[in-house]
Amino acid sequence: MSNDARTRTEDSYLALQSTSEFQELRRKFRGFVFPTTAFFLAWYFLYVLLSMFAPGFMGTRVFGTITVGLLFGLGQFVTTFAITFLYARWANREFDPLADRLGAQLDAQKEH
C-alpha cells in the first residue's frame, strides 16, 4: 500500500471517529461494558475476600457437603455465562447494527 493510500485510509478512520454516530457507538459500548465489568469484578473480589477473611462463613455447609464457598464459586461460572449471553443478545440487538452501518460508510469512503 502506498503512503498516499495509507494516508487516505487513516483520514477515513479519523473522519469516522469524529462523527456523532461513532460517538454514539462508543457511548453504547461503554454504557454496557463498564458497569458490567465493575459488577463482575466486585462480585469476584467479594468471593476472593470472603475466602480469605471469612473462611468460617465460606465453609458453612448448606446441605450435605455443599458449602457456601462452593456455591459462590459455582456462581462465578454462572455469572460468566450469564454475562456472555446478555452481551451477545445486547450486541446483536443494539451494538452490531450501528457498527455495521458505520462499517458500510467506511467501506463506501474507501471505494472512492
Stockholm file with secondary structure:
# STOCKHOLM 1.0

chainA/1-112         MSNDARTRTEDSYLALQSTSEFQELRRKFRGFVFPTTAFFLAWYFLYVLLSMFAPGFMGTRVFGTITVGLLFGLGQFVTTFAITFLYARWANREFDPLADRLGAQLDAQKEH
#=GR chainA/1-112 SS CCHHHHHHHHHHHHHHHTSHHHHHHHHHHHHHHHHHHHHHHHHHHHHHHHHHHCHHHHTCEEETTEEHHHHHHHHHHHHHHHHHHHHHHHIIIIIHHHHHHHHHHHHHHHHC
#=GC SS_cons         CCHHHHHHHHHHHHHHHTSHHHHHHHHHHHHHHHHHHHHHHHHHHHHHHHHHHCHHHHTCEEETTEEHHHHHHHHHHHHHHHHHHHHHHHIIIIIHHHHHHHHHHHHHHHHC
//
